[in-house]
């Protein structure tokens, strides 16, 4: 487990390990572009699955770095309460990704 650095130009992901004090941004060893950091929950598509890479990039560009996103369970008088046991799954298609971003936009990381 740990973080991953992802290069969307080369469509590759590299493990960062579990030393959370030493997590850093880094450049892709192939193209030299700055990579995006995501959690270990990101399962990179195969390099030739271009549409799936597009979906992942869209989600990450909109603040969803494969962190836990949960369904709303109920509201109380102080505001919304979420049940952490009800995690939603990340979408696989662009249509689903657009709906996901709209539905869960308050949980995006800015």
MMTF fields as JSON, N, C-alpha, C and O atoms, coordinates in Angstrom:
{
  "mmtfVersion": "1.0.0",
  "mmtfProducer": "UNKNOWN",
  "numBonds": 439,
  "numAtoms": 440,
  "numGroups": 110,
  "numChains": 1,
  "numModels": 1,
  "chainsPerModel": [1],
  "groupsPerChain": [110],
  "chainIdList": ["A"],
  "bondAtomList": [4, 2, 8, 6, 12, 10, 16, 14, 20, 18, 24, 22, 28, 26, 32, 30, 36, 34, 40, 38, 44, 42, 48, 46, 52, 50, 56, 54, 60, 58, 64, 62, 68, 66, 72, 70, 76, 74, 80, 78, 84, 82, 88, 86, 92, 90, 96, 94, 100, 98, 104, 102, 108, 106, 112, 110, 116, 114, 120, 118, 124, 122, 128, 126, 132, 130, 136, 134, 140, 138, 144, 142, 148, 146, 152, 150, 156, 154, 160, 158, 164, 162, 168, 166, 172, 170, 176, 174, 180, 178, 184, 182, 188, 186, 192, 190, 196, 194, 200, 198, 204, 202, 208, 206, 212, 210, 216, 214, 220, 218, 224, 222, 228, 226, 232, 230, 236, 234, 240, 238, 244, 242, 248, 246, 252, 250, 256, 254, 260, 258, 264, 262, 268, 266, 272, 270, 276, 274, 280, 278, 284, 282, 288, 286, 292, 290, 296, 294, 300, 298, 304, 302, 308, 306, 312, 310, 316, 314, 320, 318, 324, 322, 328, 326, 332, 330, 336, 334, 340, 338, 344, 342, 348, 346, 352, 350, 356, 354, 360, 358, 364, 362, 368, 366, 372, 370, 376, 374, 380, 378, 384, 382, 388, 386, 392, 390, 396, 394, 400, 398, 404, 402, 408, 406, 412, 410, 416, 414, 420, 418, 424, 422, 428, 426, 432, 430, 436, 434],
  "bondOrderList": [1, 1, 1, 1, 1, 1, 1, 1, 1, 1, 1, 1, 1, 1, 1, 1, 1, 1, 1, 1, 1, 1, 1, 1, 1, 1, 1, 1, 1, 1, 1, 1, 1, 1, 1, 1, 1, 1, 1, 1, 1, 1, 1, 1, 1, 1, 1, 1, 1, 1, 1, 1, 1, 1, 1, 1, 1, 1, 1, 1, 1, 1, 1, 1, 1, 1, 1, 1, 1, 1, 1, 1, 1, 1, 1, 1, 1, 1, 1, 1, 1, 1, 1, 1, 1, 1, 1, 1, 1, 1, 1, 1, 1, 1, 1, 1, 1, 1, 1, 1, 1, 1, 1, 1, 1, 1, 1, 1, 1],
  "groupList": [{"groupName": "UNK", "atomNameList": ["N", "CA", "C", "O"], "elementList": ["N", "C", "C", "O"], "formalChargeList": [0, 0, 0, 0], "bondAtomList": [1, 0, 2, 1, 3, 2], "bondOrderList": [1, 1, 2], "singleLetterCode": "X", "chemCompType": "L-PEPTIDE LINKING"}],
  "groupTypeList": [0, 0, 0, 0, 0, 0, 0, 0, 0, 0, 0, 0, 0, 0, 0, 0, 0, 0, 0, 0, 0, 0, 0, 0, 0, 0, 0, 0, 0, 0, 0, 0, 0, 0, 0, 0, 0, 0, 0, 0, 0, 0, 0, 0, 0, 0, 0, 0, 0, 0, 0, 0, 0, 0, 0, 0, 0, 0, 0, 0, 0, 0, 0, 0, 0, 0, 0, 0, 0, 0, 0, 0, 0, 0, 0, 0, 0, 0, 0, 0, 0, 0, 0, 0, 0, 0, 0, 0, 0, 0, 0, 0, 0, 0, 0, 0, 0, 0, 0, 0, 0, 0, 0, 0, 0, 0, 0, 0, 0, 0],
  "groupIdList": [1, 2, 3, 4, 5, 6, 7, 8, 9, 10, 11, 12, 13, 14, 15, 16, 17, 18, 19, 20, 21, 22, 23, 24, 25, 26, 27, 28, 29, 30, 31, 32, 33, 34, 35, 36, 37, 38, 39, 40, 41, 42, 43, 44, 45, 46, 47, 48, 49, 50, 51, 52, 53, 54, 55, 56, 57, 58, 59, 60, 61, 62, 63, 64, 65, 66, 67, 68, 69, 70, 71, 72, 73, 74, 75, 76, 77, 78, 79, 80, 81, 82, 83, 84, 85, 86, 87, 88, 89, 90, 91, 92, 93, 94, 95, 96, 97, 98, 99, 100, 101, 102, 103, 104, 105, 106, 107, 108, 109, 110],
  "secStructList": [7, 7, 3, 3, 3, 3, 3, 6, 6, 6, 6, 3, 3, 3, 3, 3, 3, 1, 7, 6, 6, 1, 7, 7, 7, 7, 5, 7, 6, 6, 6, 7, 7, 5, 7, 3, 3, 3, 3, 6, 6, 7, 7, 7, 7, 7, 6, 6, 7, 2, 2, 2, 2, 2, 2, 2, 2, 2, 2, 2, 2, 6, 6, 7, 7, 1, 7, 7, 7, 3, 3, 3, 3, 3, 3, 3, 6, 6, 3, 3, 3, 3, 3, 3, 3, 3, 3, 7, 7, 7, 7, 1, 1, 2, 2, 2, 2, 2, 2, 2, 2, 2, 2, 6, 4, 4, 4, 7, 7, 7],
  "xCoordList": [0.852, 0.0, 0.9, 2.117, 0.333, 1.09, 0.53, -0.605, 1.316, 0.891, 1.439, 2.375, 0.824, 1.3, 1.481, 0.751, 2.452, 2.602, 2.162, 2.557, 1.338, 0.736, 1.138, 1.064, 1.563, 1.851, 0.776, 0.66, -0.006, -1.08, -0.562, -1.208, 0.582, 1.147, 1.67, 1.469, 2.334, 2.881, 1.909, 2.106, 0.863, -0.126, 0.556, 0.45, 1.265, 1.968, 1.798, 1.602, 1.877, 1.815, 3.002, 3.401, 3.561, 4.732, 4.428, 3.936, 4.712, 4.491, 5.482, 6.65, 4.991, 5.829, 6.246, 7.132, 5.634, 5.982, 5.134, 4.125, 5.55, 4.744, 5.424, 4.916, 6.54, 7.189, 6.472, 6.858, 5.431, 4.576, 5.273, 4.767, 6.423, 7.198, 8.045, 8.569, 8.178, 9.047, 8.264, 8.855, 6.954, 6.151, 6.445, 6.456, 6.677, 7.064, 6.516, 6.223, 6.39, 6.063, 7.313, 8.431, 7.123, 8.286, 7.937, 6.77, 8.973, 8.803, 8.832, 9.481, 8.121, 8.069, 9.464, 10.113, 9.925, 11.244, 11.315, 12.405, 10.156, 10.167, 10.044, 10.82, 9.059, 8.83, 9.295, 9.446, 9.524, 10.011, 8.933, 9.25, 7.66, 6.574, 6.273, 6.502, 5.753, 5.372, 4.201, 3.239, 4.282, 3.233, 2.232, 2.518, 1.053, -0.015, 0.055, 0.181, -0.029, -0.03, -1.452, -2.36, -1.637, -2.933, -2.719, -1.59, -3.803, -3.708, -3.519, -3.633, -3.228, -3.028, -4.3, -4.238, -5.44, -6.704, -6.818, -7.625, -6.027, -6.054, -5.459, -4.325, -6.234, -5.781, -5.589, -6.565, -4.343, -4.122, -4.597, -4.378, -5.247, -5.64, -4.405, -3.3, -4.602, -3.512, -3.144, -3.978, -1.912, -1.417, -2.223, -2.354, -2.76, -3.508, -4.985, -5.715, -5.455, -6.853, -7.023, -7.203, -6.96, -6.924, -8.177, -8.074, -9.354, -10.591, -10.597, -11.031, -10.124, -10.077, -9.086, -9.337, -7.968, -7.025, -7.662, -7.406, -8.487, -9.184, -10.152, -10.268, -10.841, -11.769, -10.992, -11.395, -9.886, -9.074, -8.558, -8.594, -8.085, -7.584, -8.704, -8.501, -9.884, -11.04, -11.368, -11.582, -11.408, -11.723, -10.669, -11.004, -9.402, -8.335, -8.31, -8.048, -8.575, -8.633, -9.761, -9.72, -10.77, -11.909, -11.826, -12.82, -10.635, -10.417, -10.672, -10.73, -10.824, -11.056, -9.805, -9.604, -8.965, -7.673, -7.744, -6.789, -8.872, -9.12, -9.086, -8.734, -9.462, -9.686, -11.093, -11.864, -11.422, -12.762, -13.806, -13.654, -14.842, -16.005, -17.192, -17.327, -18.056, -19.143, -20.503, -20.665, -21.469, -22.865, -23.389, -22.97, -24.292, -24.966, -25.986, -26.717, -26.025, -26.95, -28.14, -29.285, -27.887, -28.968, -28.461, -27.253, -29.376, -29.034, -29.585, -30.61, -28.883, -29.427, -29.537, -29.297, -29.894, -30.098, -28.808, -28.865, -27.644, -26.363, -25.775, -24.792, -26.352, -25.813, -25.789, -26.425, -25.055, -25.037, -24.115, -23.046, -24.536, -23.757, -23.54, -24.46, -22.334, -22.01, -21.679, -21.081, -22.061, -21.681, -20.423, -20.453, -19.337, -18.072, -18.068, -17.188, -19.014, -19.062, -19.68, -19.598, -20.282, -20.973, -20.161, -20.636, -18.943, -18.117, -18.706, -19.22, -18.626, -19.069, -17.863, -16.724, -18.114, -17.03, -16.794, -17.707, -15.565, -15.223, -15.749, -15.757, -16.184, -16.776, -15.746, -14.545, -16.252, -15.399, -15.575, -14.717, -16.678, -16.918, -16.989, -17.193, -16.82, -16.851, -18.24, -18.362, -19.277, -20.64, -20.849, -21.372, -20.437, -20.556, -19.672, -20.056, -18.499, -17.572, -18.163, -18.021, -18.818, -19.437, -20.543, -20.658, -21.352, -22.403, -21.794, -22.289, -20.728, -20.029, -19.495, -19.682, -18.834, -18.259, -19.356, -19.186, -20.459, -21.567, -22.184, -22.457, -22.399, -23.065, -22.22, -22.753, -20.901, -20.022, -19.075, -18.044, -19.403, -18.487, -18.078, -16.987, -18.923, -18.551, -17.462, -16.88, -17.179, -16.128, -14.825, -13.863, -14.789, -13.574, -12.484, -12.767, -11.242, -10.088, -9.641, -9.318, -9.623, -9.246, -7.805, -7.333],
  "yCoordList": [-1.159, 0.0, 1.225, 1.101, 2.366, 3.6, 4.442, 4.244, 5.365, 6.249, 5.776, 4.98, 6.293, 6.031, 7.368, 8.324, 7.425, 8.555, 8.075, 7.001, 8.885, 8.5, 9.484, 10.698, 8.946, 9.76, 9.47, 8.348, 10.489, 10.302, 10.353, 9.827, 10.97, 11.007, 9.627, 9.19, 8.954, 7.618, 6.503, 5.34, 6.874, 5.924, 4.842, 3.643, 5.335, 4.437, 4.937, 6.128, 3.992, 4.325, 3.682, 2.562, 4.42, 3.961, 4.021, 5.039, 2.952, 2.926, 3.84, 3.918, 4.545, 5.43, 4.792, 5.309, 3.694, 3.041, 3.513, 4.192, 3.148, 3.441, 4.392, 4.593, 4.973, 5.955, 7.291, 8.094, 7.514, 8.678, 10.002, 11.063, 9.956, 11.167, 11.547, 12.658, 10.631, 10.862, 10.87, 10.704, 11.059, 11.111, 12.426, 13.484, 12.358, 13.563, 13.502, 12.433, 14.667, 14.723, 14.34, 14.621, 13.71, 13.363, 13.414, 13.469, 13.394, 13.432, 12.017, 11.126, 11.833, 10.537, 10.183, 11.01, 8.968, 8.583, 8.444, 8.398, 8.376, 8.217, 9.542, 9.815, 10.373, 11.613, 12.867, 13.922, 12.77, 13.91, 14.842, 15.807, 14.594, 15.439, 15.127, 14.01, 16.131, 15.95, 14.981, 15.096, 14.026, 13.023, 13.438, 14.302, 12.813, 13.06, 12.004, 10.814, 12.436, 11.488, 11.064, 11.892, 9.763, 9.21, 8.174, 7.754, 7.766, 6.753, 5.381, 5.199, 4.422, 3.045, 2.426, 1.368, 3.063, 2.515, 2.591, 1.882, 3.432, 3.552, 2.297, 1.916, 1.674, 0.508, 0.951, 1.106, 1.156, 1.692, 0.725, -0.483, 1.265, 0.422, -0.05, 0.443, -0.995, -1.396, -0.21, 0.655, -0.172, 0.983, 1.237, 2.388, 0.205, 0.393, 0.697, 0.862, 0.779, 1.094, 2.613, 3.16, 3.253, 4.72, 5.35, 6.357, 4.78, 5.357, 5.317, 6.273, 4.231, 4.131, 5.146, 5.716, 5.372, 6.405, 7.788, 8.644, 8.007, 9.299, 9.511, 10.62, 8.459, 8.551, 8.881, 9.763, 8.184, 8.433, 9.869, 10.523, 10.365, 11.742, 12.74, 13.713, 12.506, 13.377, 13.429, 14.508, 12.267, 12.223, 12.972, 13.755, 12.729, 13.386, 14.889, 15.664, 15.312, 16.743, 17.429, 18.639, 16.656, 17.199, 16.943, 17.083, 16.565, 16.456, 15.097, 14.983, 14.074, 12.736, 11.894, 11.323, 11.836, 11.173, 9.741, 9.225, 9.137, 7.753, 7.594, 6.537, 8.671, 8.605, 8.039, 7.905, 7.712, 7.192, 8.27, 9.413, 7.902, 8.758, 7.958, 6.777, 8.597, 7.848, 8.407, 9.575, 7.518, 7.872, 8.645, 8.392, 9.576, 10.264, 9.293, 8.625, 9.225, 8.309, 9.06, 8.674, 10.123, 10.905, 12.28, 12.519, 13.182, 14.524, 14.719, 14.147, 15.537, 15.954, 17.472, 18.113, 18.049, 19.501, 20.297, 21.495, 19.664, 20.354, 20.25, 20.926, 19.421, 19.26, 17.808, 16.96, 17.53, 16.187, 15.266, 15.674, 14.053, 13.013, 11.905, 11.545, 11.368, 10.3, 9.03, 9.086, 7.909, 6.627, 6.153, 5.906, 6.025, 5.667, 4.245, 3.891, 3.441, 2.066, 1.985, 0.94, 3.048, 3.029, 3.714, 4.662, 3.247, 3.815, 3.49, 2.394, 4.444, 4.209, 3.817, 4.143, 3.132, 2.727, 3.806, 4.538, 3.887, 4.852, 4.347, 3.142, 5.265, 4.88, 4.361, 4.6, 3.643, 3.059, 3.712, 3.564, 4.429, 5.069, 6.581, 7.074, 7.305, 8.769, 9.268, 10.233, 8.625, 9.03, 8.894, 9.803, 7.754, 7.534, 8.515, 8.987, 8.818, 9.729, 11.133, 11.786, 11.595, 12.93, 12.983, 13.963, 11.934, 11.863, 11.8, 12.443, 11.029, 10.865, 12.208, 12.561, 12.951, 14.248, 15.21, 15.935, 15.222, 16.11, 15.691, 16.535, 14.408, 13.904, 14.085, 14.393, 13.896, 13.908, 15.102, 15.041, 16.179, 17.313, 17.901, 18.46, 17.792, 18.333, 17.511, 17.963, 16.318, 15.481, 15.535, 14.844, 16.343, 16.476, 17.173, 17.995, 16.835, 17.468, 18.599, 18.375, 19.8, 20.965, 21.327, 22.285],
  "zCoordList": [0.0, 0.0, 0.0, 0.139, -0.149, -0.246, -1.371, -1.803, -1.836, -2.912, -4.243, -4.311, -5.306, -6.654, -7.348, -7.083, -8.231, -9.133, -10.501, -10.955, -11.152, -12.419, -13.505, -13.319, -14.639, -15.818, -16.855, -17.346, -17.181, -18.157, -19.589, -20.496, -19.805, -21.151, -21.557, -22.691, -20.637, -20.929, -20.537, -20.889, -19.808, -19.293, -18.443, -18.703, -17.411, -16.493, -15.064, -14.821, -14.123, -12.697, -11.999, -12.318, -11.033, -10.297, -8.808, -8.32, -8.083, -6.64, -5.941, -6.321, -4.893, -4.089, -2.778, -2.097, -2.413, -1.156, 0.0, -0.189, 1.205, 2.393, 3.372, 4.475, 3.007, 3.868, 3.666, 2.816, 4.454, 4.257, 4.569, 4.204, 5.235, 5.487, 4.279, 4.21, 3.332, 2.181, 0.861, -0.207, 0.925, -0.288, -0.99, -0.362, -2.267, -3.005, -4.424, -4.959, -5.003, -6.423, -7.195, -6.764, -8.313, -9.112, -10.588, -10.977, -11.383, -12.834, -13.393, -12.845, -14.482, -15.145, -15.663, -16.303, -15.392, -15.876, -17.401, -17.969, -18.061, -19.515, -20.26, -21.175, -19.866, -20.623, -19.88, -20.496, -18.565, -17.794, -17.284, -16.588, -17.601, -17.112, -15.652, -15.187, -14.926, -13.537, -13.457, -14.217, -12.536, -12.401, -11.325, -10.495, -11.349, -10.388, -9.294, -9.584, -8.029, -6.918, -6.597, -6.537, -6.389, -6.003, -4.908, -4.652, -4.268, -3.222, -3.838, -5.05, -2.976, -3.419, -3.995, -4.621, -3.797, -4.301, -5.826, -6.427, -6.434, -7.896, -8.519, -8.229, -9.365, -10.121, -11.563, -12.296, -11.979, -13.324, -14.4, -14.304, -15.423, -16.555, -17.31, -17.084, -18.195, -19.069, -19.943, -20.21, -20.382, -21.129, -22.4, -22.815, -23.021, -24.273, -24.056, -25.034, -22.807, -22.515, -22.392, -21.304, -23.534, -23.599, -22.987, -22.286, -23.237, -22.693, -21.166, -20.524, -20.586, -19.123, -18.544, -17.482, -19.232, -18.791, -18.878, -18.032, -19.891, -20.025, -18.87, -18.348, -18.474, -17.342, -16.07, -15.311, -15.832, -14.635, -14.622, -13.579, -15.746, -15.823, -15.546, -14.819, -16.121, -15.884, -14.394, -13.842, -13.743, -12.315, -11.501, -10.613, -11.807, -11.05, -11.31, -10.39, -12.529, -12.846, -12.087, -11.867, -11.688, -10.953, -9.451, -8.738, -8.967, -7.53, -6.92, -5.696, -7.716, -7.189, -7.419, -8.491, -6.373, -6.471, -5.934, -5.355, -6.138, -5.719, -4.202, -3.679, -3.509, -2.073, -1.855, -2.805, -0.619, -0.34, -0.599, -0.169, -1.29, -1.516, -1.017, -1.335, -0.235, 0.371, 0.02, -0.331, 0.131, -0.097, 1.109, 2.239, 0.879, 1.973, 2.562, 1.831, 3.882, 4.517, 5.098, 4.866, 5.846, 6.414, 6.796, 6.813, 7.101, 7.557, 8.962, 9.335, 9.726, 11.012, 11.017, 9.994, 12.148, 12.205, 12.045, 11.769, 12.212, 12.079, 10.678, 10.376, 9.822, 8.472, 8.059, 8.685, 7.007, 6.456, 7.248, 7.703, 7.397, 8.058, 7.036, 6.302, 6.987, 6.052, 6.825, 7.9, 6.285, 6.88, 6.165, 4.959, 6.882, 6.269, 5.725, 4.94, 6.119, 5.627, 4.23, 3.584, 3.765, 2.479, 1.394, 0.768, 1.165, 0.117, -1.241, -1.466, -2.134, -3.498, -4.351, -4.015, -5.428, -6.319, -7.364, -7.743, -7.815, -8.857, -10.203, -10.458, -11.055, -12.345, -13.341, -13.21, -14.339, -15.368, -16.741, -17.611, -16.938, -18.24, -18.058, -16.949, -19.148, -19.081, -18.693, -17.939, -19.195, -18.835, -17.327, -16.683, -16.77, -15.333, -14.557, -13.487, -15.095, -14.42, -14.309, -13.275, -15.357, -15.315, -14.267, -13.532, -14.199, -13.188, -11.779, -10.854, -11.631, -10.356, -9.862, -8.698, -10.738, -10.365, -9.922, -8.942, -10.622, -10.254, -8.918, -8.064, -8.745, -7.543, -6.289, -5.223, -6.408, -5.237, -5.193, -4.522, -5.889, -5.992, -4.653, -4.543, -3.627, -2.317, -1.634, -0.648, -2.14, -1.559, -2.363, -2.027, -3.411, -4.222, -3.416, -2.544, -3.72, -3.082, -3.995, -5.162, -3.464, -4.271, -4.101, -4.713]
}
